[in-house]
């Protein structure tokens, strides 16, 4: 699933990525580190592609991965149809600077309008 280890074991990594993808789809924009953001974008784009398909199997795959049923409903009712004519590139990474504590590169990830 993930190509970057992100400094945690596989169970925590999967939970982390599920949480940040759910948060991105819920709020439309989040702030995180660059390494997490790169993993997040690939997974979020896969979820949006499922939302564009709109069939039952896609909905079940999204329910399997995302943590909140209201986010899945929003994905299939609003987010997926919004990107119906777009072939990809649903997310954008904007570099913000370095975090003060450990100098990690911070970015803002947002859904493209």
Residue pairs with C-beta under 8 A, 6 or more apart in sequence:
1 14
1 17
2 13
2 14
2 17
2 39
3 39
4 35
4 38
4 39
5 13
6 13
6 16
6 35
6 36
6 39
8 16
16 36
17 36
17 39
17 40
17 43
18 65
18 66
18 67
19 67
20 30
20 32
20 36
20 40
21 40
21 43
21 44
21 47
21 65
21 66
22 66
22 67
22 68
22 71
23 30
24 30
24 40
24 44
24 91
24 109
24 111
25 44
25 47
25 48
25 66
25 71
25 74
25 75
25 79
25 111
26 68
26 71
26 74
28 110
28 111
29 108
29 109
29 110
29 111
30 108
30 109
30 110
31 96
31 106
31 107
31 108
31 109
32 40
32 106
32 107
32 109
33 99
33 104
33 105
33 106
33 107
34 93
34 95
34 104
34 105
34 106
34 107
37 93
37 107
37 109
38 93
40 91
40 109
41 91
41 93
41 109
43 65
44 90
44 91
44 109
44 111
45 88
45 89
45 90
45 91
47 62
47 65
47 66
47 75
48 75
48 79
48 80
48 83
48 90
50 58
50 59
50 61
50 62
50 75
50 80
51 58
51 62
51 75
51 76
51 79
51 80
51 81
51 83
52 80
52 81
52 83
52 84
53 80
54 76
54 80
54 81
58 76
59 72
59 76
62 72
62 75
62 76
63 69
63 72
66 72
66 75
79 111
83 90
86 112
89 112
90 111
90 112
91 109
91 110
91 111
91 112
92 109
92 110
92 111
92 112
93 107
93 108
93 109
94 107
94 108
94 109
94 110
95 105
95 106
95 107
96 106
96 107
96 108
97 105
97 106
98 104
98 105
98 106
99 105
99 106
